[in-house]
C-alpha cells in the first residue's frame, strides 16, 4: 500500500515550552506565567505555548495515518534540539518531506522510519520533532496496511514476543504535587508523583529540607488515601539537577541526602531522577556514577535515574554501558524516530538497566497513543502517563489505549487457542471422508 498524499497541520500540544535555565536561576511565577527575561536561545518568554504539527498520510484505501511532531517542555536544555515552532517548519515539510512521502510503500515500517531518521537536508539532520511525528505516522500507516495493531507491527518486525499484558504507568503531577497525589492513589498508578522539583527556594529548600518534608508527607498521604493496603507505588521524583546546585556537586553529600530521603520514604521504593546537571555528557556520566557508588557504599536502596544529557539512542547506550544509573529515562521526542525508543528500551533491558519510557507533558494524544504501542511491544519497566500536567487526562489517554489494545491482543490469542483445539478435535480421516461424500453428491 502506498501514500497518495501528505498533509501538515499546525496545532497545540498539551502543555508549554519552559526555559529551564531561567527557572533554575530563580525566575518567579506570576500566576501561570513566569516573570523576567528568557535565558535560553529561541525563547521569547520563559513560558510560551507548546506547538505541534500533525502529519496526515492519505493512503490508497483513503484511510489516514496520523502522527504528531512535538518537542519536549524544556527544549534547548541539556543538549536537546531548539524550540519547535510550527510556522517555521510547515514550509520545510512541504518542500523537503512531502515529495519523499508521496508514493512511498508502507508495507513495512522499520526501513521507512530509519530512512527519515537518517535524512540530511542542507547538511543537517531533521529536527527531532519532525522525525518523531513522521515515524509515528509511518507506523500507523503500516498498521493500517497490515490490518493489525501498531504494537503488532513492532513485535513482528523486531521478532519480539506478543505479551498481552499492560505496562506499568508513571503519573506526572506538575506543580500540583499535593492534590495530584490523591488522584494518583485513587487511580492506583504504579509510580508517582514526578513532583517537578525544578526550583530551590520553593520546592527543594536550600538544604533539601522542603523535599524531605514532601517525601514524608507523600508516604503518609498514600497510607491515608489508599483503599487497598496492598497498593504500594514506587516513588519517582525528578529534581532537575538541583541537588548538585545546593550541595555544590559534592557527590558524597548528594548520596547522603538521597539515602536520607529513601529512609524517610520506606517501605516505598525511591527513584531520584536527574540529581545533577553537569552540562556535558561525559561529566554527567561520571557524576552519576560517583553518586551511585556512594549510595552503594551506604547500602542504600534508592535508585538513580538518568535524564539530562541522555537524549539520543547513542547517549542511552553510553549511560548504560557506563553502569552509572539504575534507570534511564527514554525521553521519546528527543530520540527522533520512534524505532529508536524501541531499540533503547531493548538495549537497557539486555544490559540490566531499568527502562523508563518517558516523554513530555508537551506531547499530544496522538503521540501518547503511539508510545503506548511501543511500550506494549518493547516492555519497559514503566511508561509516562502523558500528555499534559493534569495527570487525569494523560492517565486516561495512555491507560485506555493500553487496556483496549491488551484486550484485543488477548482476544486474538484466545481465538488462536480455540482454533488449535478444534483442529486437534477433528479427525483428519473424517474430514477426508466428508470431502469425498460432498464431491459425490455434486
HELIX and SHEET records of a PDB file:
HELIX    1   1 UNK A   20  UNK A   24  1                                   5    
HELIX    2   2 UNK A   86  UNK A   92  1                                   7    
HELIX    3   3 UNK A   93  UNK A   97  3                                   5    
HELIX    4   4 UNK A   98  UNK A  101  1                                   4    
HELIX    5   5 UNK A  110  UNK A  117  1                                   8    
HELIX    6   6 UNK A  128  UNK A  146  1                                  19    
HELIX    7   7 UNK A  150  UNK A  157  1                                   8    
HELIX    8   8 UNK A  179  UNK A  186  1                                   8    
HELIX    9   9 UNK A  200  UNK A  204  3                                   5    
HELIX   10  10 UNK A  209  UNK A  225  1                                  17    
HELIX   11  11 UNK A  242  UNK A  246  1                                   5    
HELIX   12  12 UNK A  251  UNK A  265  1                                  15    
HELIX   13  13 UNK A  281  UNK A  297  1                                  17    
HELIX   14  14 UNK A  313  UNK A  321  1                                   9    
HELIX   15  15 UNK A  332  UNK A  335  5                                   4    
HELIX   16  16 UNK A  339  UNK A  350  1                                  12    
HELIX   17  17 UNK A  365  UNK A  378  1                                  14    
HELIX   18  18 UNK A  392  UNK A  425  1                                  34    
HELIX   19  19 UNK A  428  UNK A  441  1                                  14    
SHEET    1   A 3 UNK A   3  UNK A  18  0                                        
SHEET    2   A 3 UNK A  47  UNK A  59 -1                                        
SHEET    3   A 3 UNK A  64  UNK A  69 -1                                        
SHEET    1   B 2 UNK A  29  UNK A  30  0                                        
SHEET    2   B 2 UNK A  33  UNK A  34 -1                                        
SHEET    1   C 2 UNK A 120  UNK A 121  0                                        
SHEET    2   C 2 UNK A 124  UNK A 125 -1                                        
SHEET    1   D 8 UNK A 169  UNK A 170  0                                        
SHEET    2   D 8 UNK A 382  UNK A 384  1                                        
SHEET    3   D 8 UNK A 354  UNK A 357  1                                        
SHEET    4   D 8 UNK A 327  UNK A 330  1                                        
SHEET    5   D 8 UNK A 303  UNK A 306  1                                        
SHEET    6   D 8 UNK A 270  UNK A 273  1                                        
SHEET    7   D 8 UNK A 234  UNK A 238  1                                        
SHEET    8   D 8 UNK A 191  UNK A 194  1                                        
END                                                                             
